[in-house]
């Protein structure tokens, strides 16, 4: 269809067809392009009907409704993104609640595991360890020159799925889709990147359709040098205030890169800081429901990696704001990992990032249920990625210990969640405050009460933070930004973190004015009269 032509076909069919073709080129480049100057040469190649975007969106939505398999929906959606970006985002924005689980978790995890089998077109940049010394030239190959935000992964810890190597590209692509759909950041300003240093996934190394390097992960100094070179090249190419979001790196690398780069670059780690913000927001919302201030919570984590530690540290910051000392706040938080409760003297080695939350042993604790019975937490937060470890007994015990137990099963994708919404509500007789990382449907109890589960996903945090950082020219992102995630633009200007001036007085209006418009561009020339001008030569 003539879907990208803005035309008044009935009045001036030929002129309209030639003048307003959809192209990113304008002015002189359009005139000099041999494909568009003079004759477009498309007459007869498309049906004669001129369609509006509304009609195209209806066709798009109707086709989606016919599909039942989430992976097929993902493939169809990504295909539309490749062919008609504005239509893709129009439909995604209008039905974000329904489609976010397709372009993001949980379906994006499934797409990553099948990446080499469903591959159509490359999206983003693929940088391998073999490209060391040449990253700047690779960035020069990217067609867009005004990038504001980069999401990068090395594929080592994709959601709760583990090491997927170069197949992890689906995560930066999905994250940046939400930068645009949820925050209105222009898609051409977004760059997804995967750093390929190999994979330790034996299944992938034996798969003939795997698209990355067939080698085990390089953990030598060359890996660090590659990441250093990447960071320097991005800033050299796009500027010091370019946002670089780290995504799904392994625990050890995630923490050390955050420490290494946070004061030198505009960067954050969404698994550590974004997840922390949304979990803290959940606890603060629970405060309104049950009347218990955050300082009175005792929190037990299932999992002790980057997500757990990020949440724990932000909770401590929130408790300190309410008057507690750091030591008092840390005593309120306990972590339980695959080797058991983090306590002093346990035989398993404790990571240096965990030391702040290692406590004296409270007694014999051999299982997570033992930990619940011994510590009597008001809230349990699952970020283990290990599946249904909030057992029926654990949930029942939480319901016995607390009138309104807080149960957050935040691991992604859905089959990695620590429990289902149905189990949480049913086993606590609807008294729990539940949230999950991936969405669950409404739950109906035997007496007819219906509960709609909350979703505690960092998708509610990182797009807004990214938009505020990009608009205000922030060069370094502190943890306090995530503590103030609801009003980041105001916060960064008030605290001297913004470098884009003059400071907008109407900050909400400033933000709204930048939101990307999904309507098709019009290439109708700006025509107007010059009244009173005589074009006849003098006699």
C-alpha positions as CSV (number, residue, x, y, z in Angstrom):
1,X,0.0,0.0,0.0
2,X,1.0,3.6,-0.4
3,X,1.4,3.6,3.4
4,X,4.1,6.1,3.8
5,X,3.0,8.8,1.4
6,X,1.1,11.8,2.7
7,X,-0.9,12.7,-0.3
8,X,-4.0,14.3,-1.7
9,X,-4.2,11.7,-4.4
10,X,-7.5,12.7,-5.8
11,X,-6.3,16.3,-6.5
12,X,-2.8,15.9,-7.6
13,X,-1.9,12.2,-8.0
14,X,1.5,12.5,-9.7
15,X,2.9,15.4,-7.8
16,X,1.9,14.0,-4.5
17,X,3.4,10.6,-5.2
18,X,6.7,12.1,-6.0
19,X,6.9,14.9,-3.5
20,X,6.2,13.2,-0.2
21,X,7.9,9.8,-0.2
22,X,8.9,8.6,3.3
23,X,12.6,9.0,3.6
24,X,14.9,10.1,6.3
25,X,16.6,12.5,3.9
26,X,15.6,16.1,3.6
27,X,16.6,19.1,1.7
28,X,19.8,18.8,-0.5
29,X,20.5,15.1,0.3
30,X,17.0,14.3,-0.9
31,X,17.5,16.3,-4.1
32,X,20.8,14.6,-4.8
33,X,19.6,11.1,-4.2
34,X,19.1,9.4,-7.6
35,X,16.5,7.2,-6.1
36,X,14.2,10.1,-5.1
37,X,15.0,13.1,-7.2
38,X,12.8,13.4,-10.3
39,X,10.9,10.1,-10.5
40,X,10.5,7.6,-7.6
41,X,9.6,4.8,-10.0
42,X,7.1,3.1,-7.6
43,X,4.0,3.5,-9.6
44,X,2.5,0.1,-10.3
45,X,4.6,-1.6,-7.7
46,X,2.0,-1.1,-4.9
47,X,-1.8,-1.3,-4.9
48,X,-3.5,2.1,-5.6
49,X,-5.0,2.5,-2.1
50,X,-3.6,5.1,0.2
51,X,-3.8,3.9,3.8
52,X,-3.7,5.8,7.1
53,X,-1.6,4.7,10.0
54,X,-4.8,4.0,11.9
55,X,-5.8,1.4,9.3
56,X,-2.3,-0.1,9.3
57,X,-2.4,-0.4,13.1
58,X,-5.7,-2.2,12.9
59,X,-4.3,-4.8,10.5
60,X,-1.2,-5.2,12.7
61,X,-3.4,-5.7,15.8
62,X,-5.7,-8.1,14.0
63,X,-2.8,-10.3,12.9
64,X,-1.4,-10.3,16.5
65,X,-4.8,-11.4,17.9
66,X,-4.8,-14.5,15.6
67,X,-1.5,-15.7,17.1
68,X,-1.4,-17.7,20.3
69,X,2.3,-18.7,20.5
70,X,4.3,-15.9,22.3
71,X,7.5,-16.6,20.2
72,X,5.6,-16.2,17.0
73,X,4.2,-12.9,18.2
74,X,7.7,-11.8,19.0
75,X,9.0,-12.7,15.6
76,X,6.0,-10.9,14.0
77,X,6.5,-7.8,16.1
78,X,10.3,-7.6,15.4
79,X,9.5,-8.0,11.7
80,X,7.2,-5.0,11.8
81,X,9.9,-3.0,13.7
82,X,12.3,-3.7,10.8
83,X,9.9,-2.7,8.1
84,X,7.9,0.1,9.7
85,X,9.4,1.5,12.9
86,X,6.8,4.1,13.6
87,X,3.9,1.7,13.2
88,X,5.6,-0.8,15.5
89,X,5.9,1.8,18.3
90,X,2.4,3.1,17.7
91,X,0.9,-0.3,18.4
92,X,3.4,-1.1,21.2
93,X,2.6,2.2,23.0
94,X,-1.2,1.8,22.6
95,X,-1.2,-1.7,24.0
96,X,1.9,-1.7,26.3
97,X,0.4,-3.8,29.0
98,X,-0.4,-6.6,26.5
99,X,2.7,-6.4,24.4
100,X,5.5,-5.6,26.9
101,X,5.6,-9.3,28.0
102,X,6.3,-10.1,24.3
103,X,9.0,-7.6,23.5
104,X,10.5,-7.9,27.0
105,X,10.3,-10.5,29.7
106,X,9.2,-13.3,29.7
107,X,9.1,-13.8,26.0
108,X,12.4,-12.1,25.2
109,X,14.1,-14.8,27.3
110,X,12.6,-17.5,25.0
111,X,13.7,-15.4,22.0
112,X,17.2,-15.3,23.3
113,X,17.5,-19.0,23.7
114,X,16.3,-19.5,20.1
115,X,18.1,-16.4,18.7
116,X,20.2,-18.3,16.1
117,X,17.1,-20.2,15.0
118,X,14.8,-17.2,14.5
119,X,17.4,-14.8,13.3
120,X,16.1,-12.5,10.5
121,X,18.1,-9.3,10.5
122,X,20.9,-8.0,12.8
123,X,19.9,-5.3,15.3
124,X,22.7,-3.5,17.0
125,X,26.4,-3.9,17.1
126,X,28.3,-7.2,17.7
127,X,31.8,-6.6,19.1
128,X,34.0,-9.6,19.8
129,X,37.2,-10.2,21.6
130,X,38.9,-10.5,18.2
131,X,38.0,-6.9,17.5
132,X,40.2,-5.5,20.3
133,X,41.9,-2.4,19.0
134,X,39.3,-1.7,16.4
135,X,36.1,-0.8,18.4
136,X,36.0,2.8,17.3
137,X,36.0,1.8,13.7
138,X,33.1,-0.6,14.4
139,X,31.1,2.2,16.0
140,X,31.8,4.2,12.9
141,X,29.9,1.5,11.0
142,X,26.7,2.2,12.9
143,X,24.6,4.4,10.6
144,X,23.3,6.8,13.3
145,X,25.8,9.4,14.4
146,X,23.8,11.0,17.3
147,X,23.5,8.2,19.8
148,X,22.4,9.2,23.4
149,X,21.9,5.8,25.0
150,X,23.7,2.5,24.8
151,X,22.6,-0.8,26.4
152,X,25.4,-3.4,26.4
153,X,25.6,-7.0,27.6
154,X,28.2,-9.8,27.4
155,X,25.5,-12.4,27.6
156,X,26.8,-14.2,30.7
157,X,23.7,-14.0,32.8
158,X,20.7,-13.5,30.7
159,X,17.6,-13.2,33.0
160,X,17.5,-16.4,35.0
161,X,18.6,-18.4,31.9
162,X,22.4,-18.3,32.4
163,X,25.1,-17.9,29.8
164,X,23.7,-17.3,26.3
165,X,26.7,-15.7,24.8
166,X,25.9,-13.6,21.7
167,X,22.3,-14.8,21.9
168,X,22.0,-12.2,24.7
169,X,21.5,-9.5,22.0
170,X,17.7,-9.8,22.5
171,X,18.1,-8.1,25.9
172,X,19.6,-4.8,24.8
173,X,17.2,-4.7,21.8
174,X,14.2,-5.3,24.2
175,X,15.4,-2.8,26.8
176,X,15.8,-0.1,24.2
177,X,12.3,-0.9,22.7
178,X,11.0,0.2,26.2
179,X,13.3,3.3,26.2
180,X,11.2,4.4,23.3
181,X,7.8,2.9,24.1
182,X,7.8,3.9,27.8
183,X,9.9,7.0,27.8
184,X,9.6,8.4,24.3
185,X,13.3,8.4,23.6
186,X,13.9,8.5,19.8
187,X,14.8,5.1,18.6
188,X,17.7,6.3,16.4
189,X,19.3,7.6,19.5
190,X,19.5,4.1,21.0
191,X,22.3,1.6,20.3
192,X,22.1,-2.1,21.5
193,X,25.5,-3.8,21.8
194,X,26.6,-7.3,22.6
195,X,30.2,-8.0,23.6
196,X,31.2,-11.5,22.5
197,X,34.1,-13.0,24.5
198,X,32.8,-16.6,24.1
199,X,30.4,-18.7,26.2
200,X,30.6,-21.5,28.7
201,X,27.3,-22.9,27.5
202,X,28.2,-26.3,26.2
203,X,24.9,-26.6,24.3
204,X,25.6,-23.5,22.4
205,X,29.2,-24.5,21.6
206,X,27.8,-27.6,20.0
207,X,25.0,-25.9,18.1
208,X,25.8,-25.4,14.4
209,X,23.3,-22.5,14.4
210,X,25.0,-20.6,17.2
211,X,26.2,-17.2,15.9
212,X,28.9,-16.3,18.3
213,X,32.5,-17.3,18.9
214,X,33.0,-21.0,19.4
215,X,35.2,-20.7,22.5
216,X,35.0,-20.6,26.2
217,X,34.7,-17.2,27.9
218,X,37.9,-15.2,27.9
219,X,38.4,-14.2,31.5
220,X,42.0,-12.8,31.0
221,X,43.1,-9.2,31.1
222,X,42.1,-9.0,27.4
223,X,38.5,-9.0,28.5
224,X,39.0,-6.0,30.8
225,X,41.0,-4.2,28.1
226,X,38.1,-4.8,25.7
227,X,35.5,-3.3,28.0
228,X,37.8,-0.3,28.7
229,X,38.3,0.2,25.0
230,X,34.6,0.0,24.4
231,X,33.8,2.6,27.1
232,X,36.4,5.0,25.8
233,X,35.3,4.6,22.2
234,X,31.6,5.3,23.0
235,X,32.4,8.5,24.8
236,X,34.9,9.6,22.1
237,X,32.3,9.0,19.4
238,X,29.1,10.2,21.1
239,X,30.2,12.4,24.0
240,X,30.8,12.3,27.7
241,X,27.1,12.4,28.6
242,X,26.2,9.3,26.6
243,X,24.3,6.9,28.8
244,X,25.8,3.4,29.0
245,X,23.5,0.8,30.6
246,X,25.2,-2.5,31.6
247,X,22.8,-5.4,31.4
248,X,23.0,-9.1,32.4
249,X,26.8,-9.3,33.1
250,X,27.9,-12.0,35.5
251,X,27.7,-11.1,39.2
252,X,31.4,-10.5,39.7
253,X,31.8,-8.4,36.6
254,X,28.6,-6.4,37.2
255,X,29.8,-5.1,40.6
256,X,33.4,-4.4,39.7
257,X,32.5,-2.6,36.4
258,X,29.9,-0.5,38.3
259,X,32.6,0.5,40.8
260,X,35.2,1.0,38.1
261,X,33.2,3.2,35.7
262,X,30.5,5.0,37.7
263,X,32.6,8.1,38.5
264,X,34.2,8.2,35.0
265,X,31.2,7.6,32.8
266,X,27.5,8.1,32.7
267,X,26.6,4.5,33.5
268,X,24.4,2.3,35.6
269,X,23.7,-1.4,36.0
270,X,20.0,-2.1,35.7
271,X,20.2,-5.5,37.3
272,X,21.7,-3.9,40.5
273,X,20.2,-0.5,40.6
274,X,17.0,-0.6,38.5
275,X,15.8,-3.8,40.2
276,X,16.6,-2.2,43.5
277,X,14.5,0.8,42.8
278,X,11.4,-1.1,41.8
279,X,11.7,-3.5,44.8
280,X,12.0,-0.5,47.2
281,X,9.0,1.1,45.5
282,X,7.1,-2.1,46.2
283,X,8.0,-2.0,49.9
284,X,7.0,1.7,50.1
285,X,3.7,0.9,48.5
286,X,3.2,-2.0,51.0
287,X,3.8,0.6,53.8
288,X,0.7,2.4,52.7
289,X,-1.3,-0.8,52.6
290,X,-0.3,-2.3,56.0
291,X,0.8,0.8,57.9
292,X,4.3,-0.6,58.7
293,X,7.1,1.8,58.0
294,X,10.1,0.5,56.1
295,X,12.2,0.7,59.3
296,X,10.1,-2.0,60.9
297,X,10.5,-4.6,58.1
298,X,12.8,-7.6,58.4
299,X,13.7,-8.7,54.9
300,X,14.9,-12.1,53.9
301,X,16.3,-12.6,50.4
302,X,16.4,-15.8,48.4
303,X,19.4,-15.2,46.3
304,X,22.5,-13.2,47.1
305,X,23.7,-11.9,43.8
306,X,23.7,-8.6,42.1
307,X,19.9,-8.1,42.2
308,X,19.7,-9.0,45.9
309,X,22.6,-6.9,46.9
310,X,21.4,-3.9,44.9
311,X,18.0,-4.1,46.6
312,X,19.5,-4.6,50.0
313,X,21.8,-1.6,49.7
314,X,19.0,0.7,48.5
315,X,16.7,-0.5,51.4
316,X,19.5,0.4,53.8
317,X,19.7,3.9,52.2
318,X,16.0,4.3,52.6
319,X,16.1,3.2,56.3
320,X,19.0,5.6,56.9
321,X,16.9,8.4,55.5
322,X,14.3,7.5,58.1
323,X,16.7,7.9,61.0
324,X,18.4,4.5,61.4
325,X,22.1,4.0,61.5
326,X,23.7,2.0,58.7
327,X,24.5,-0.9,61.1
328,X,20.9,-1.0,62.4
329,X,19.6,-1.0,58.9
330,X,21.9,-3.8,57.8
331,X,20.8,-6.0,60.7
332,X,17.3,-5.9,59.2
333,X,18.4,-7.7,56.1
334,X,19.4,-11.3,55.6
335,X,20.5,-13.2,52.5
336,X,20.1,-16.9,51.7
337,X,21.9,-18.4,48.6
338,X,22.5,-21.8,47.2
339,X,24.9,-22.5,50.1
340,X,22.6,-21.4,52.8
341,X,22.2,-18.4,55.0
342,X,25.0,-15.8,54.8
343,X,26.5,-16.0,58.3
344,X,30.0,-15.7,59.8
345,X,32.1,-18.8,59.7
346,X,30.2,-20.7,57.1
347,X,32.4,-23.0,55.1
348,X,31.5,-21.5,51.7
349,X,33.5,-18.4,50.7
350,X,31.6,-15.1,50.8
351,X,32.0,-12.6,48.0
352,X,33.4,-9.2,49.1
353,X,30.2,-7.5,47.9
354,X,28.2,-9.6,50.4
355,X,30.2,-8.8,53.5
356,X,28.0,-6.0,54.7
357,X,25.1,-8.5,55.1
358,X,26.9,-11.4,56.8
359,X,25.6,-11.8,60.3
360,X,26.2,-13.9,63.4
361,X,24.4,-17.3,63.1
362,X,20.9,-17.2,64.5
363,X,21.0,-20.9,65.1
364,X,20.6,-24.1,63.0
365,X,19.3,-23.1,59.6
366,X,19.5,-25.8,56.9
367,X,16.7,-24.8,54.5
368,X,15.0,-21.6,53.4
369,X,12.0,-22.7,55.4
370,X,14.2,-22.9,58.5
371,X,15.4,-19.4,57.8
372,X,11.8,-18.1,57.6
373,X,10.9,-19.8,60.9
374,X,14.0,-18.6,62.7
375,X,14.3,-15.0,61.4
376,X,10.5,-14.3,61.2
377,X,10.7,-11.9,58.2
378,X,8.0,-9.5,57.3
379,X,9.0,-9.7,53.7
380,X,10.7,-12.3,51.5
381,X,12.2,-11.3,48.2
382,X,13.1,-13.9,45.6
383,X,15.9,-13.0,43.1
384,X,17.6,-16.4,42.8
385,X,16.5,-17.4,39.3
386,X,16.1,-20.9,40.5
387,X,12.4,-21.5,40.2
388,X,9.7,-22.4,42.7
389,X,11.7,-22.2,46.0
390,X,9.0,-20.3,47.8
391,X,7.3,-23.6,48.6
392,X,3.8,-24.1,50.0
393,X,5.3,-24.4,53.5
394,X,7.3,-21.2,53.1
395,X,4.2,-19.3,52.0
396,X,2.0,-20.7,54.7
397,X,4.6,-19.9,57.3
398,X,4.8,-16.3,56.1
399,X,1.0,-16.1,56.4
400,X,1.2,-17.4,60.0
401,X,3.9,-15.0,61.0
402,X,2.4,-11.9,59.4
403,X,-1.1,-10.6,59.0
404,X,-0.1,-9.1,55.7
405,X,3.1,-10.9,54.5
406,X,5.1,-9.3,51.7
407,X,6.0,-11.9,49.0
408,X,8.0,-10.7,46.0
409,X,8.9,-13.4,43.5
410,X,11.0,-11.2,41.2
411,X,13.1,-13.8,39.1
412,X,12.6,-13.8,35.4
413,X,11.2,-15.3,33.1
414,X,8.0,-16.7,34.5
415,X,9.2,-20.3,35.0
416,X,12.0,-18.9,37.1
417,X,9.7,-17.1,39.5
418,X,10.0,-18.3,43.1
419,X,6.3,-19.0,43.3
420,X,3.1,-18.3,41.3
421,X,0.6,-15.6,42.1
422,X,-2.1,-18.3,42.6
423,X,0.0,-20.0,45.3
424,X,0.8,-16.8,47.1
425,X,-2.8,-15.6,47.3
426,X,-4.4,-19.0,47.9
427,X,-2.1,-20.1,50.6
428,X,-2.4,-16.8,52.5
429,X,-6.1,-16.5,52.0
430,X,-5.6,-13.3,49.9
431,X,-3.7,-11.5,52.7
432,X,-0.3,-11.3,51.1
433,X,1.1,-8.3,49.2
434,X,2.5,-10.1,46.1
435,X,4.6,-8.9,43.1
436,X,6.5,-10.8,40.5
437,X,9.1,-9.9,37.9
438,X,7.2,-11.4,35.0
439,X,3.4,-11.0,34.8
440,X,0.8,-13.4,36.2
441,X,-2.9,-13.3,35.4
442,X,-5.6,-12.5,37.9
443,X,-6.3,-15.0,40.7
444,X,-9.8,-16.0,41.8
445,X,-10.2,-17.5,45.3
446,X,-12.8,-20.1,46.1
447,X,-15.0,-17.4,47.7
448,X,-15.0,-15.4,44.5
449,X,-12.5,-12.7,45.5
450,X,-10.3,-11.7,42.6
451,X,-6.7,-10.4,43.0
452,X,-4.7,-8.8,40.2
453,X,-1.0,-9.4,40.9
454,X,1.4,-6.5,40.8
455,X,4.5,-6.6,38.6
456,X,7.7,-5.7,40.2
457,X,9.8,-5.3,37.0
458,X,12.5,-2.7,36.5
459,X,10.8,-1.8,33.2
460,X,8.9,0.6,35.4
461,X,12.2,2.3,36.4
462,X,15.0,2.2,33.8
463,X,13.1,4.0,30.9
464,X,12.3,7.0,33.0
465,X,15.7,7.2,34.6
466,X,17.3,7.0,31.2
467,X,15.1,9.8,29.8
468,X,15.9,12.1,32.7
469,X,19.6,11.4,32.5
470,X,19.7,12.0,28.7
471,X,17.6,15.2,28.9
472,X,19.5,16.8,31.8
473,X,23.0,15.9,30.6
474,X,23.9,13.9,33.8
475,X,27.5,12.6,33.5
476,X,27.6,10.4,36.6
477,X,24.7,8.4,38.1
478,X,24.7,7.9,41.8
479,X,22.5,5.4,43.8
480,X,20.5,8.4,45.1
481,X,19.1,8.9,41.6
482,X,17.3,5.5,42.0
483,X,16.2,6.5,45.5
484,X,14.5,9.5,43.9
485,X,13.4,7.7,40.7
486,X,9.9,9.2,40.8
487,X,11.3,12.8,40.2
488,X,14.8,12.3,38.7
489,X,14.8,15.5,36.5
490,X,14.0,17.7,39.5
491,X,16.5,15.8,41.7
492,X,19.5,16.1,39.3
493,X,19.1,19.8,38.8
494,X,18.5,20.5,42.5
495,X,21.7,18.5,43.4
496,X,24.0,19.9,40.8
497,X,24.2,16.7,38.7
498,X,22.7,18.1,35.5
499,X,25.0,19.7,32.9
500,X,22.3,20.8,30.3
501,X,21.5,24.5,30.7
502,X,19.6,26.7,30.9
503,X,17.6,24.8,33.5
504,X,14.0,24.4,32.4
505,X,11.6,26.1,34.7
506,X,8.6,23.9,33.7
507,X,10.4,20.5,34.0
508,X,7.3,18.4,33.2
509,X,6.6,20.5,30.2
510,X,10.2,20.2,29.1
511,X,10.1,16.4,29.4
512,X,6.7,16.0,27.6
513,X,7.9,18.3,24.7
514,X,10.7,15.8,23.9
515,X,8.6,12.7,23.6
516,X,9.0,11.0,20.2
517,X,5.9,11.1,17.9
518,X,5.0,8.0,16.1
519,X,3.1,9.8,13.4
520,X,4.6,9.5,9.9
521,X,6.8,12.4,8.8
522,X,5.3,14.8,6.3
523,X,7.5,15.9,3.4
524,X,5.1,18.5,2.2
525,X,7.2,21.6,1.6
526,X,6.7,24.7,3.7
527,X,4.8,26.9,1.3
528,X,3.6,30.4,2.0
529,X,2.9,33.7,0.1
530,X,5.1,36.8,-0.1
531,X,2.3,39.4,-0.2
532,X,3.0,42.6,-2.1
533,X,6.1,41.3,-3.9
534,X,6.2,42.0,-7.6
535,X,8.2,39.4,-9.6
536,X,7.9,41.3,-12.9
537,X,11.0,43.0,-14.1
538,X,11.1,46.8,-14.1
539,X,10.2,48.4,-17.4
